[in-house]
Amino acid sequence: MSSLNYFNSIAKDWNKIRVSYFKDELRELAINSVNIKNKTILDLGSGTGFISLRVAKESNIVFPLDASTNMLKELYASAKKENLTNIYPIKGVAEDLPIFDESIDIIFMNMALHHVANPDKAIKEMFRVLKIGGNVVITDVEEHSGEWAKEEMFDLWLGFSHKQLTIWYEGAGFKNLDIRSTGLKCQGSSSKGEFVNPDIFIAIGEK
């Protein structure tokens, strides 16, 4: 099974599954790190709308982008149920964004970068689509040793170091970097009972 097939298969249950990995507090920390009011938002690896459904209540337009059609269907259904009319789902991948240059105010990417084959390319794409003065906010796990996650959860990266993130951000052209641990944890366990509990980082950059 590929990563895409995996996420398509669990889309209907993702909102329940997600709670065991990371808490709502992470969303509020990410959102409160920037001013989203009346802004155009891109939510990369949006899943079922953990970030999108929340920011849509204050921002102007939200573009949730995900490679999983089923995830986007779940998100769209939730948006309709909440009567949110400013959400426009897009199917795509972070390394080749179907977004115009300098058209986005803020980019969020929560717990998705570790599923991206080429994070450096994705971060350069984020820089391309952001307006001057725009911000990227990535939240994900710090480096850990849970090799099983590559097989069971289709992770391509076992977290990231602050040094590596700094290299990618600066290489893309971002400035005023704020890369730090959040004090929050992500929990995961394998089918064989192996357990990881890595810290979660937040990485903010400005174009």
Secondary structure, 3 states (H helix, E strand, C coil): CCHHHHHHHHHHHHHHHHHCCCCHHHHHHHHCCCCCCCCEEEEECCCCCCCHHHHCCCCCEEEEEECCHHHHHHHHHHHHHCCCCCECCEECECCECCCCCCCEEEEEEECCHHHCCCHHHHHHHHHHHEEEEEEEEEEEEECCCCCHHHHHCCCCCCCECHHHHHHHHHHHCCEEEEEEEEEEECCEECCCCCEECCEEEEEEEEC
